């Protein structure tokens, strides 16, 4: 059971279909693991339906009705049957269409031998999405954020000065956050991160990396 969750505003936006693509996929992954947030999202969907049901009717132009009736007269087009999205079992279902292999088979690249990343190709003009893999007992360089970074722990755990985070936990870091996430000694930590701006390294050596961050 997750200990850290998206806030109510994010859950309401998710239920209304208003989140950007990458962030929506992340919320869907968290909901797959978190019964508490699934129930909240279900209630927000129900509330949205009740609001629509009680909303005042809106006039529709006659042209809209004519267009709909004309479409009904057109011959039906057979829909293509789409098989359920298949994929590696260690990847959550909402991510499988974007990730071609399991964690151990991905083409990881990265900063050092103990810190790797994998860019996830989710079409989104405002956010980038990545996996981070931190080797057991290793830590990211100290950094802050130029914008918002949403993180979902996929496997293992990590800690920083604010707390300990385990699989299923959803964490928001922003421009006020300065931290140095460290993976547990028990095993590698893999996180799904969605951000609207690059990290900003704050340590002496980290600052030399800033021109290369994206």
FENKA-V436124 format. One line per field, one symbol per residue. ss: DSSP state (A for helix, B for strand, O for the rest). psi: psi as a letter, one per 20 degrees, with the letter a starting at -180 (. if undefined). burial: + if it has 9 or more other ideal C-beta (glycine too) atoms within 8 Angstrom, else -. A space follows every 50 residues. Layout:
# FENKA-V436124
ss=???
psi=???
burial=???
This chain:
# FENKA-V436124
ss=OOOOOOOAAAAAAAAOOOOOAAAAAAAAAAAAAOAAAAAAAAAAAAAAAA AAAAOOOOOOOAAAAAAAAAAAAOOOOOOOOOOOOOOOOOOOAAAOOOOO OOAAAOOOBBBBOOBBBBBBOOOOOOOBBBBBBBOOOOBOOOBBBOOOBB BBBBBOBBBBOOBBBBOOOBBBBOOOOOBOOBBOOOOOBBBBBBBOOOBB BOOAAAAOOAAAOO
psi=pqipqqrhgghghghikiqqgghhgghhgghhiohghggghghhggghhh ghhjqqqpppqhhgghgghhhhiqqqppqpppqqprrqhipqgiihiioi rrgiiqmqragrhiorqpppmpooiiqqpqqpopqpirqqqprapicppp pppgqbrrqaiiapprpiqpppqaiipornppqqiirqppqoppqjqrro qhrghhhiigiiq.
burial=-+--++---++++++---+-++++++++++++++-+++-++--++--+-- --------------+---------------------++--++--++-++- -++--+--------++++-+-+-+--++++++++++-+-++++++-++++ ++++++++++----++++++++++----++++++---++++++++---++ +++--++-++--+-
